[in-house]
Amino acid sequence: MVHFNLTNSSWSEGGYSRTGVRSLSRLYEASESVDRLELGSFVEYRNLEDEFPSVIGYGFIERVMRKTLDRFVTSERVDDAPDFTSKTIGALDDLYVIKYIDPLFKSSRLFRKSA
């Protein structure tokens, strides 16, 4: 199950974010598993700057247990992300890792950080 959370301000800005999240949720409903290439195609198809001016990108955050983080990173590198890495702070057992985000250029300051 995929959950979408937005702040009130981004959710209400002319309905733009709401429409974008709805289209992204339809992508997840229509696909067995959305991978980074499929998300990239979705974002490329949409014109974010014109259609959703308040959105800097779309992505997927995955819950990863710290003890499996190395395996997760290796798996992502094999899956068309050879430079994938994750930086963590603290010592909590469960991490929330930005698995992919697109477009990466505008969102790069967010990418590869654990929440």
QUIJO-V823709 format. One record per residue. RES is the residue in one small letter. BURIAL is # if it has 9 or more other C-alpha atoms within 8 Angstrom, else .. Layout:
# QUIJO-V823709
{{RES	BURIAL} {RES	BURIAL}}
This chain:
# QUIJO-V823709
{{m	.} {v	.} {h	.} {f	.} {n	.} {l	.} {t	.} {n	.} {s	.} {s	#} {w	#} {s	#} {e	#} {g	.} {g	.} {y	#} {s	#} {r	#} {t	.} {g	#} {v	#} {r	.} {s	.} {l	#} {s	#} {r	.} {l	#} {y	#} {e	.} {a	.} {s	.} {e	.} {s	.} {v	#} {d	.} {r	#} {l	.} {e	.} {l	#} {g	#} {s	.} {f	#} {v	#} {e	.} {y	.} {r	.} {n	#} {l	#} {e	.} {d	.} {e	.} {f	#} {p	#} {s	#} {v	#} {i	#} {g	#} {y	#} {g	#} {f	.} {i	#} {e	.} {r	.} {v	#} {m	#} {r	#} {k	.} {t	.} {l	#} {d	.} {r	.} {f	#} {v	#} {t	.} {s	.} {e	#} {r	#} {v	.} {d	.} {d	.} {a	.} {p	.} {d	.} {f	#} {t	.} {s	#} {k	.} {t	.} {i	.} {g	.} {a	.} {l	.} {d	.} {d	.} {l	#} {y	#} {v	#} {i	#} {k	#} {y	#} {i	#} {d	#} {p	#} {l	#} {f	.} {k	.} {s	#} {s	.} {r	.} {l	.} {f	#} {r	#} {k	#} {s	#} {a	.}}
